Amino acid sequence: MKKLWFLLLAIMPLILFAQAYTDDENVPGDPFYEEEPEYPETTQWGMDGVVGAVTVGNVTYSQVRMQPQIKLGKFGFGLDIDLLIDANGNIRKEDWDAWQDYVNKIFYISYARRKDPFYFKVGSIPDYVLGNGLIFDHYSNMLRYPNEKNVGGYIGINTKLSGFGVEGYTHNIHKNQILALRAHLNPLEFTDMPLLKNLKFGVNLGIDRNQYGKYEDEDGDNIPDVYDKFPNDRSIWLDTDDDGIADNYDLDINGNNVIDHPTLNPWVEHEFPGIADNYPSYPFDTTAISDTASAYPDPDKVTVYSADLQLPLIDTDALNITAYTELAKIDGYGTGMIFPGFSGKFLIFDAKLEFRNFGKEFLPGYFDRLYEEQRSQMKYLDRDSNGRHNWSLVTKESTLPTIDASLGWFGYMRANIYELVFLKLAYQDMYGKDNFLGKSLWGSITVNPTSIPKLKEATLYYSQTNVNFINFRYPRNENAHVLGRLVYELSENTNLVGRYNEFYNDLNADGKIKGKDEILEVLTFGVEFTF
């Protein structure tokens, strides 16, 4: 507790001298790309905060969050002090019991932008893109926040030597499982060739070193904690009838109050040697069957690499058009290509249009916004009609062999209507023989109404990605994501803010999302203030 108060005292100077400041950084390539803000000429201080409630792991906490930020030229720094208080008035210990927890209080540390000679950012990175998006397509290391807090980072340089530059990225500096690397240059910059002297070439690499790393394994028994009934004891993990007794030491694994036959349950024979021979007429349970659980002793890696070209065609205040292409390969699987691709800006519109040619066993934007959720997911198969399960993990990589070759278009358009309404729509439409996972849809609307007093913002976002068809009959499915945000002004520096995220996991593979176990909800609601 003393450490907590010391940390709060340390940030008090930021609070006392605070002025409004936000660090909203996005990068090109994101279908919902926003321009990076210009750096202010003067020092800026800021303080955001939320007071309200949040649900973490099915437990509702009172929340007090403070996000002090400071901007000194190109340097930026922010903390994320999130106090979760339970019904007994106790601060959630899991957020403060290890040194990594204190590192995780860093919201961001940044210097410059990705087009500057030297730049870096450490902390929360909601959108990350490589090249033209065939590998990393607005990947977020904050998808499961606040249930999980990742402190990621990227660092890079851009030189004047033919525009050569490199960049490295990690989603989490503690784990370093999801990594990216990019190198780029302007190979014809030294020539006087019209247009071609502006040609940009890049190579990209994306890796998930362990797709099972989404789930913790505290006792090191290679059984993920998500279905390990005894996550702190590596000698046991199954409890079929949920009676608190491990199957290894349970005489009645089905929980029907009948001793199991020793040929089905070795523990019965261990406790009562020869019981079946001594009491042949005893009504043993001869239908006893236990759960099974898959173990994962070795990491499972997936690697994607690509090369891309960008060529500015028109660059004026009234019109901007760039042509681009990218070729990507998932190691051990298929290849995909964008050619041609065009992006442009005109009046209130930003747009992209690209022709896509994907071979078998290829998914575009493999590391996309939902990857943190989909890299591996817990599943079960029924072992019998009484609800006994075979627990396992299924990776996103496992879907690749089912994907056929396809051709089609991707398009994106954004409209800014008088700074009151922002509309964004992106769609991928792929066709091929027995095509599978060829359609994607992203859409959002943000309204900043002036006709409704005090209502500052209302945002709704919905997406379905990499599906066989856009399923409007069952909009809740494993490939969907829903996000909502409302901001209501209480005073000049105070807003009432509600945020809601929904993700889905079809545990029993019946094609329908139902029940709280298959719907992951992240809800925050409280008061946001700035000084």
C-alpha positions as CSV (number, residue, x, y, z in Angstrom):
1,M,0.0,0.0,0.0
2,K,2.9,2.4,0.7
3,K,4.2,1.8,-2.8
4,L,0.8,2.7,-4.2
5,W,0.7,6.0,-2.3
6,F,4.3,6.8,-3.3
7,L,3.3,6.3,-6.9
8,L,0.3,8.6,-6.6
9,L,2.4,11.3,-4.9
10,A,4.9,11.0,-7.8
11,I,2.3,11.9,-10.4
12,M,0.7,14.8,-8.4
13,P,2.8,17.5,-10.2
14,L,1.3,16.4,-13.4
15,I,-2.2,16.7,-12.0
16,L,-1.7,20.1,-10.4
17,F,-0.3,21.7,-13.5
18,A,-2.4,19.8,-16.1
19,Q,-3.9,21.2,-19.3
20,A,-5.8,19.2,-21.9
21,Y,-3.7,16.9,-24.0
22,T,-4.3,13.6,-25.9
23,D,-2.0,11.3,-27.6
24,D,-4.0,9.7,-30.5
25,E,-1.6,8.0,-32.8
26,N,-2.6,5.9,-35.8
27,V,-0.6,4.8,-38.8
28,P,-1.1,4.5,-42.5
29,G,-2.4,1.2,-43.8
30,D,-5.2,0.9,-41.2
31,P,-8.6,0.8,-43.1
32,F,-9.8,3.3,-40.4
33,Y,-6.6,5.4,-40.5
34,E,-6.6,8.8,-39.0
35,E,-3.9,11.5,-39.5
36,E,-1.3,11.7,-36.8
37,P,-1.6,15.0,-34.9
38,E,1.1,17.6,-35.3
39,Y,3.4,18.2,-32.4
40,P,2.6,21.3,-30.3
41,E,5.3,24.0,-30.2
42,T,4.9,24.4,-26.4
43,T,5.0,22.0,-23.5
44,Q,1.6,20.5,-22.7
45,W,0.4,18.7,-19.6
46,G,-2.7,16.6,-19.3
47,M,-4.8,14.5,-17.0
48,D,-7.5,12.1,-18.0
49,G,-9.4,10.0,-15.5
50,V,-12.4,7.8,-15.0
51,V,-14.4,7.1,-11.9
52,G,-17.0,4.3,-12.2
53,A,-17.3,0.5,-12.5
54,V,-15.7,-2.2,-14.5
55,T,-16.2,-6.0,-14.8
56,V,-13.0,-8.1,-14.8
57,G,-13.3,-11.9,-14.7
58,N,-17.0,-11.8,-13.9
59,V,-16.3,-9.6,-10.8
60,T,-17.5,-6.0,-10.7
61,Y,-15.1,-3.5,-9.2
62,S,-15.4,0.2,-8.4
63,Q,-12.8,1.8,-10.6
64,V,-10.6,4.9,-10.2
65,R,-8.4,5.5,-13.1
66,M,-5.9,8.3,-13.6
67,Q,-4.0,8.9,-16.8
68,P,-1.6,11.8,-16.4
69,Q,0.3,12.8,-19.6
70,I,3.0,15.2,-20.5
71,K,4.2,16.4,-23.9
72,L,7.6,18.1,-24.3
73,G,8.2,18.7,-28.0
74,K,8.5,15.3,-29.6
75,F,8.7,13.5,-26.3
76,G,5.5,12.1,-24.6
77,F,4.9,10.3,-21.4
78,G,1.7,8.9,-19.8
79,L,0.8,6.7,-16.9
80,D,-2.3,4.4,-16.4
81,I,-3.0,4.2,-12.7
82,D,-6.0,1.9,-12.5
83,L,-7.4,1.2,-9.0
84,L,-10.0,-1.6,-8.9
85,I,-11.8,-1.8,-5.6
86,D,-14.0,-4.8,-4.6
87,A,-17.1,-4.8,-2.5
88,N,-15.1,-5.0,0.7
89,G,-13.1,-1.9,-0.1
90,N,-9.9,-3.8,-1.0
91,I,-7.7,-3.0,-4.0
92,R,-7.4,-5.9,-6.4
93,K,-4.0,-7.5,-5.4
94,E,-3.3,-9.1,-8.7
95,D,-2.6,-5.6,-10.2
96,W,0.1,-4.8,-7.6
97,D,1.9,-8.0,-6.5
98,A,4.7,-8.3,-9.0
99,W,7.3,-5.9,-10.5
100,Q,5.8,-6.4,-13.9
101,D,2.6,-4.8,-12.6
102,Y,4.4,-1.5,-12.0
103,V,5.8,-1.6,-15.5
104,N,2.3,-2.1,-16.8
105,K,1.3,1.2,-15.2
106,I,3.1,2.9,-18.2
107,F,0.4,4.1,-20.6
108,Y,3.0,5.1,-23.1
109,I,6.4,6.6,-23.5
110,S,6.9,8.0,-27.0
111,Y,9.3,10.0,-29.1
112,A,8.5,11.5,-32.5
113,R,6.5,9.8,-35.3
114,R,7.1,6.9,-37.6
115,K,8.2,9.2,-40.4
116,D,10.9,11.0,-38.3
117,P,14.6,10.1,-38.3
118,F,14.4,8.3,-35.0
119,Y,11.2,7.3,-33.1
120,F,9.9,4.9,-30.6
121,K,6.8,4.2,-28.5
122,V,6.4,1.9,-25.5
123,G,3.0,1.0,-23.9
124,S,-0.5,0.7,-25.2
125,I,-0.6,0.6,-29.0
126,P,-4.2,0.2,-30.2
127,D,-3.4,0.2,-34.0
128,Y,-0.3,-1.3,-35.6
129,V,0.2,-1.8,-39.3
130,L,3.0,-3.0,-41.5
131,G,3.3,-2.1,-45.2
132,N,-0.1,-2.2,-46.8
133,G,-1.7,-4.5,-44.2
134,L,-1.3,-8.0,-45.6
135,I,0.5,-9.0,-42.4
136,F,-0.3,-6.6,-39.6
137,D,-3.6,-4.9,-40.3
138,H,-4.5,-2.5,-37.3
139,Y,-3.5,-5.1,-34.8
140,S,-4.2,-4.0,-31.2
141,N,-2.3,-5.1,-28.0
142,M,-5.3,-3.6,-26.0
143,L,-8.0,-5.9,-27.2
144,R,-8.5,-7.7,-23.9
145,Y,-7.9,-4.6,-21.8
146,P,-8.6,-4.2,-18.8
147,N,-8.6,-7.9,-18.2
148,E,-5.1,-8.0,-19.6
149,K,-2.7,-5.1,-19.9
150,N,0.1,-5.4,-22.5
151,V,3.0,-3.0,-22.5
152,G,4.3,-3.3,-26.1
153,G,6.5,-1.1,-28.2
154,Y,8.1,-0.2,-31.5
155,I,11.4,1.5,-32.4
156,G,12.7,2.6,-35.7
157,I,15.0,4.9,-37.8
158,N,14.6,6.6,-41.1
159,T,17.9,7.7,-42.8
160,K,18.7,10.0,-45.8
161,L,20.6,7.1,-47.4
162,S,18.1,6.3,-50.2
163,G,15.4,6.5,-47.6
164,F,16.6,3.4,-45.8
165,G,14.9,2.7,-42.5
166,V,14.1,-0.2,-40.1
167,E,11.5,-0.8,-37.4
168,G,10.9,-3.5,-34.8
169,Y,7.8,-4.2,-32.8
170,T,6.7,-6.3,-29.9
171,H,3.2,-6.7,-28.5
172,N,4.5,-7.2,-24.9
173,I,8.0,-6.4,-23.6
174,H,7.7,-9.1,-20.9
175,K,6.7,-12.0,-23.3
176,N,7.9,-10.9,-26.7
177,Q,5.7,-13.5,-28.5
178,I,4.1,-11.4,-31.2
179,L,6.9,-9.6,-33.1
180,A,7.3,-7.6,-36.3
181,L,10.2,-6.3,-38.3
182,R,10.3,-3.9,-41.3
183,A,13.1,-2.5,-43.5
184,H,12.4,0.0,-46.3
185,L,14.2,2.3,-48.8
186,N,13.7,4.5,-51.8
187,P,15.9,2.6,-54.3
188,L,15.6,5.2,-57.2
189,E,15.8,8.3,-55.1
190,F,19.2,9.3,-56.5
191,T,17.8,9.4,-60.1
192,D,15.9,12.1,-61.9
193,M,13.3,9.7,-63.2
194,P,9.8,11.3,-62.9
195,L,7.5,9.6,-60.4
196,L,9.8,6.5,-60.1
197,K,12.3,8.5,-57.9
198,N,9.6,8.5,-55.3
199,L,9.1,4.7,-55.4
200,K,9.3,3.1,-51.9
201,F,10.1,-0.5,-51.3
202,G,9.8,-2.5,-48.1
203,V,10.1,-6.0,-46.6
204,N,8.1,-7.1,-43.6
205,L,8.1,-10.0,-41.1
206,G,5.5,-11.0,-38.5
207,I,5.8,-13.8,-36.0
208,D,3.8,-15.3,-33.2
209,R,6.4,-17.3,-31.3
210,N,3.7,-19.2,-29.3
211,Q,0.1,-19.1,-30.4
212,Y,-0.8,-20.9,-27.1
213,G,0.7,-18.0,-25.2
214,K,-2.6,-16.3,-24.9
215,Y,-3.4,-18.6,-21.9
216,E,-1.3,-18.8,-18.8
217,D,0.0,-22.1,-17.3
218,E,0.9,-21.1,-13.7
219,D,1.9,-24.6,-12.5
220,G,3.9,-25.6,-15.7
221,D,2.0,-28.8,-16.3
222,N,1.4,-27.9,-20.0
223,I,-2.3,-27.8,-19.3
224,P,-3.6,-24.2,-19.9
225,D,-5.2,-22.7,-16.8
226,V,-8.3,-21.9,-18.8
227,Y,-9.4,-25.5,-18.4
228,D,-7.0,-26.7,-15.7
229,K,-9.3,-27.3,-12.7
230,F,-6.2,-27.2,-10.4
231,P,-4.0,-24.5,-11.9
232,N,-1.6,-24.4,-8.9
233,D,-0.9,-28.1,-8.8
234,R,1.0,-29.6,-11.7
235,S,0.1,-33.3,-10.7
236,I,-3.7,-32.9,-11.3
237,W,-5.9,-31.0,-13.7
238,L,-9.3,-32.8,-14.3
239,D,-12.4,-32.7,-12.2
240,T,-15.2,-34.1,-14.3
241,D,-18.0,-33.7,-11.8
242,D,-16.7,-30.4,-10.3
243,D,-16.8,-31.7,-6.8
244,G,-13.3,-30.4,-5.9
245,I,-11.7,-33.8,-6.0
246,A,-9.4,-34.5,-8.9
247,D,-10.3,-37.4,-11.2
248,N,-7.0,-39.0,-10.2
249,Y,-8.3,-39.4,-6.6
250,D,-12.0,-39.6,-7.1
251,L,-13.9,-42.9,-6.6
252,D,-16.9,-41.4,-8.4
253,I,-15.7,-39.3,-11.3
254,N,-19.2,-38.9,-12.8
255,G,-20.6,-37.6,-9.5
256,N,-23.7,-39.9,-9.6
257,N,-22.9,-41.3,-6.1
258,V,-22.0,-44.8,-7.4
259,I,-18.5,-46.2,-7.2
260,D,-16.9,-46.5,-10.6
261,H,-15.9,-49.9,-11.9
262,P,-12.1,-50.3,-11.3
263,T,-11.5,-51.2,-15.0
264,L,-12.7,-47.6,-15.8
265,N,-11.3,-45.8,-12.8
266,P,-7.8,-47.0,-11.6
267,W,-8.2,-45.1,-8.3
268,V,-10.9,-47.5,-7.2
269,E,-8.5,-50.4,-7.6
270,H,-5.8,-48.4,-5.8
271,E,-8.0,-47.8,-2.8
272,F,-9.7,-51.2,-2.7
273,P,-7.4,-53.8,-4.3
274,G,-9.4,-56.7,-5.8
275,I,-12.8,-55.1,-5.0
276,A,-14.3,-56.3,-8.3
277,D,-13.3,-59.9,-7.7
278,N,-14.3,-59.8,-4.0
279,Y,-17.7,-58.2,-4.7
280,P,-18.7,-59.3,-8.2
281,S,-22.4,-58.5,-7.6
282,Y,-21.7,-54.9,-6.4
283,P,-23.5,-52.4,-8.7
284,F,-20.5,-50.6,-9.9
285,D,-20.9,-47.7,-12.3
286,T,-19.9,-49.2,-15.7
287,T,-20.6,-46.0,-17.7
288,A,-18.2,-43.8,-15.9
289,I,-16.2,-41.6,-18.3
290,S,-14.0,-38.6,-17.4
291,D,-13.2,-35.4,-19.2
292,T,-9.9,-35.3,-21.2
293,A,-7.6,-32.4,-21.7
294,S,-5.0,-31.7,-24.4
295,A,-1.5,-30.8,-23.2
296,Y,0.8,-28.3,-25.0
297,P,4.4,-28.9,-24.0
298,D,5.9,-27.1,-27.0
299,P,5.2,-23.6,-28.4
300,D,3.5,-23.4,-31.8
301,K,5.0,-20.7,-34.0
302,V,3.5,-19.0,-37.1
303,T,5.4,-16.7,-39.4
304,V,4.3,-14.4,-42.2
305,Y,6.5,-12.3,-44.5
306,S,5.9,-9.8,-47.3
307,A,7.4,-7.3,-49.7
308,D,5.6,-4.1,-50.7
309,L,5.9,-1.1,-53.1
310,Q,4.3,2.4,-52.9
311,L,4.4,5.0,-55.6
312,P,2.9,8.5,-55.1
313,L,1.2,9.6,-58.4
314,I,-0.5,12.9,-57.4
315,D,0.3,14.9,-54.4
316,T,-1.5,18.2,-54.2
317,D,-3.6,20.0,-51.6
318,A,-6.8,19.2,-53.6
319,L,-6.0,15.6,-54.6
320,N,-3.7,12.9,-53.4
321,I,-3.4,9.5,-55.1
322,T,-0.9,6.7,-54.4
323,A,-0.5,3.3,-56.1
324,Y,0.8,0.3,-54.2
325,T,1.2,-3.4,-54.2
326,E,2.2,-6.1,-51.7
327,L,3.1,-9.8,-51.9
328,A,2.8,-11.9,-48.7
329,K,3.6,-15.5,-47.7
330,I,2.5,-17.5,-44.6
331,D,5.3,-19.8,-43.9
332,G,4.3,-23.4,-44.7
333,Y,1.0,-22.3,-46.2
334,G,-0.2,-20.0,-49.0
335,T,0.6,-16.7,-50.8
336,G,-1.5,-13.6,-51.2
337,M,-1.1,-10.4,-53.3
338,I,-2.5,-6.9,-53.7
339,F,-2.1,-5.6,-57.3
340,P,-3.1,-3.0,-58.1
341,G,-3.9,-0.9,-55.1
342,F,-4.8,2.8,-55.0
343,S,-5.4,5.2,-52.1
344,G,-6.6,8.7,-52.4
345,K,-7.9,11.8,-50.6
346,F,-10.4,14.2,-52.2
347,L,-12.6,16.9,-50.4
348,I,-14.3,15.1,-47.5
349,F,-13.4,11.6,-48.7
350,D,-10.6,9.2,-48.1
351,A,-10.7,6.0,-50.1
352,K,-8.8,2.9,-50.9
353,L,-9.4,0.3,-53.7
354,E,-7.3,-2.8,-54.3
355,F,-7.5,-6.0,-56.3
356,R,-6.6,-9.0,-54.2
357,N,-5.3,-12.4,-55.4
358,F,-5.1,-15.0,-52.7
359,G,-3.8,-18.5,-53.1
360,K,-4.8,-21.6,-51.1
361,E,-4.2,-21.5,-47.3
362,F,-3.8,-17.7,-47.1
363,L,-5.5,-15.1,-44.9
364,P,-4.9,-11.4,-45.4
365,G,-4.1,-9.3,-42.4
366,Y,-3.3,-12.4,-40.4
367,F,-2.4,-10.2,-37.4
368,D,-5.6,-8.2,-37.4
369,R,-7.6,-6.3,-34.7
370,L,-9.1,-9.6,-33.4
371,Y,-5.9,-11.6,-33.4
372,E,-5.2,-11.3,-29.7
373,E,-8.5,-13.1,-29.1
374,Q,-8.3,-15.6,-32.1
375,R,-4.7,-16.6,-32.0
376,S,-5.9,-19.6,-29.9
377,Q,-9.3,-20.4,-28.4
378,M,-10.5,-22.9,-25.9
379,K,-12.9,-25.5,-27.3
380,Y,-14.5,-28.7,-26.2
381,L,-15.9,-31.8,-28.0
382,D,-18.6,-33.9,-26.3
383,R,-17.3,-37.3,-25.2
384,D,-20.7,-38.6,-24.4
385,S,-24.3,-37.5,-24.0
386,N,-23.8,-36.7,-20.3
387,G,-21.7,-33.6,-20.9
388,R,-18.2,-35.1,-20.6
389,H,-15.8,-33.0,-22.6
390,N,-12.5,-33.2,-24.5
391,W,-10.9,-29.9,-23.8
392,S,-8.3,-28.4,-26.2
393,L,-7.0,-25.2,-27.8
394,V,-7.7,-24.4,-31.5
395,T,-5.4,-21.9,-33.2
396,K,-6.1,-19.5,-36.0
397,E,-3.4,-21.2,-38.0
398,S,-5.5,-24.4,-37.9
399,T,-8.1,-22.8,-40.2
400,L,-5.5,-22.2,-43.0
401,P,-5.7,-25.7,-44.7
402,T,-9.5,-25.1,-45.2
403,I,-9.0,-22.0,-47.3
404,D,-9.2,-22.1,-51.1
405,A,-7.8,-19.7,-53.7
406,S,-9.8,-16.6,-54.4
407,L,-9.9,-13.3,-56.3
408,G,-11.7,-10.1,-55.5
409,W,-11.7,-6.5,-54.3
410,F,-11.2,-4.6,-51.1
411,G,-12.6,-1.1,-50.8
412,Y,-12.6,1.5,-48.0
413,M,-14.2,4.9,-47.8
414,R,-14.3,7.5,-45.0
415,A,-16.4,10.7,-45.0
416,N,-16.1,13.7,-42.6
417,I,-19.4,15.6,-42.8
418,Y,-18.8,19.0,-41.3
419,E,-17.0,17.6,-38.3
420,L,-20.4,16.4,-37.1
421,V,-20.7,12.9,-38.5
422,F,-17.8,10.5,-39.4
423,L,-18.7,7.5,-41.5
424,K,-16.3,4.6,-42.2
425,L,-17.0,1.5,-44.3
426,A,-14.6,-1.2,-45.6
427,Y,-15.5,-4.4,-47.5
428,Q,-13.6,-7.3,-48.9
429,D,-15.4,-9.5,-51.5
430,M,-13.5,-12.5,-52.7
431,Y,-14.6,-15.3,-55.1
432,G,-13.2,-18.7,-56.0
433,K,-14.0,-22.3,-56.4
434,D,-15.6,-23.5,-53.1
435,N,-14.3,-20.2,-51.6
436,F,-14.1,-20.1,-47.8
437,L,-13.4,-17.2,-45.5
438,G,-13.4,-14.6,-48.4
439,K,-15.7,-11.9,-47.0
440,S,-15.0,-9.1,-44.5
441,L,-17.0,-6.1,-43.4
442,W,-16.0,-3.2,-41.2
443,G,-18.3,-0.2,-40.4
444,S,-18.5,2.6,-37.9
445,I,-20.4,5.8,-37.4
446,T,-19.4,8.5,-35.0
447,V,-21.8,11.4,-34.3
448,N,-20.8,14.6,-32.5
449,P,-24.2,16.2,-32.3
450,T,-24.8,19.9,-31.6
451,S,-28.6,19.6,-31.5
452,I,-28.6,17.4,-28.4
453,P,-27.4,19.3,-25.4
454,K,-24.5,17.8,-23.5
455,L,-24.1,14.8,-25.8
456,K,-20.6,15.1,-27.2
457,E,-20.1,11.7,-28.9
458,A,-21.9,8.5,-29.9
459,T,-19.9,5.8,-31.7
460,L,-20.9,2.4,-32.9
461,Y,-18.5,0.0,-34.6
462,Y,-19.2,-3.5,-36.0
463,S,-17.1,-6.0,-38.0
464,Q,-17.1,-9.5,-39.4
465,T,-13.8,-10.6,-40.8
466,N,-12.6,-13.6,-42.9
467,V,-16.0,-15.4,-43.2
468,N,-17.7,-17.4,-46.0
469,F,-20.5,-14.9,-46.0
470,I,-21.5,-11.9,-44.0
471,N,-24.0,-13.3,-41.5
472,F,-26.6,-10.8,-40.6
473,R,-29.0,-13.4,-39.4
474,Y,-26.6,-14.3,-36.6
475,P,-24.6,-11.1,-36.2
476,R,-23.0,-12.5,-33.1
477,N,-20.4,-15.0,-34.4
478,E,-16.7,-15.8,-33.7
479,N,-15.5,-13.5,-36.4
480,A,-17.5,-10.5,-35.2
481,H,-16.6,-7.6,-32.9
482,V,-19.0,-4.9,-31.5
483,L,-17.8,-1.7,-29.9
484,G,-19.9,1.2,-28.5
485,R,-19.0,4.5,-26.9
486,L,-21.1,7.3,-25.4
487,V,-19.7,10.6,-24.1
488,Y,-22.0,13.0,-22.2
489,E,-20.8,16.4,-20.9
490,L,-21.3,17.0,-17.2
491,S,-19.2,20.2,-17.1
492,E,-16.5,21.9,-19.1
493,N,-13.8,19.5,-18.0
494,T,-15.9,16.5,-17.0
495,N,-17.7,13.8,-19.2
496,L,-19.8,10.8,-18.4
497,V,-18.4,8.0,-20.6
498,G,-19.6,4.5,-21.3
499,R,-17.6,2.0,-23.3
500,Y,-18.7,-1.5,-24.3
501,N,-16.8,-4.3,-26.2
502,E,-18.2,-7.7,-27.2
503,F,-16.2,-10.7,-28.6
504,Y,-17.4,-14.2,-29.2
505,N,-16.1,-17.8,-28.8
506,D,-18.2,-20.7,-30.1
507,L,-17.1,-23.2,-27.4
508,N,-19.1,-26.2,-28.5
509,A,-18.8,-25.5,-32.2
510,D,-22.6,-25.5,-32.8
511,G,-22.5,-22.4,-35.0
512,K,-24.4,-20.3,-32.6
513,I,-23.3,-17.9,-29.8
514,K,-25.3,-18.3,-26.7
515,G,-24.8,-18.1,-23.0
516,K,-22.3,-16.0,-21.0
517,D,-19.5,-18.5,-21.5
518,E,-19.5,-17.7,-25.3
519,I,-19.7,-13.9,-25.0
520,L,-16.8,-12.0,-23.7
521,E,-18.0,-8.6,-22.5
522,V,-15.8,-5.6,-21.5
523,L,-17.8,-2.8,-20.0
524,T,-16.5,0.4,-18.5
525,F,-18.7,3.2,-17.3
526,G,-17.7,6.3,-15.3
527,V,-16.7,9.9,-15.2
528,E,-13.8,11.2,-17.4
529,F,-12.1,14.4,-16.5
530,T,-9.4,16.6,-18.0
531,F,-7.5,19.5,-16.6
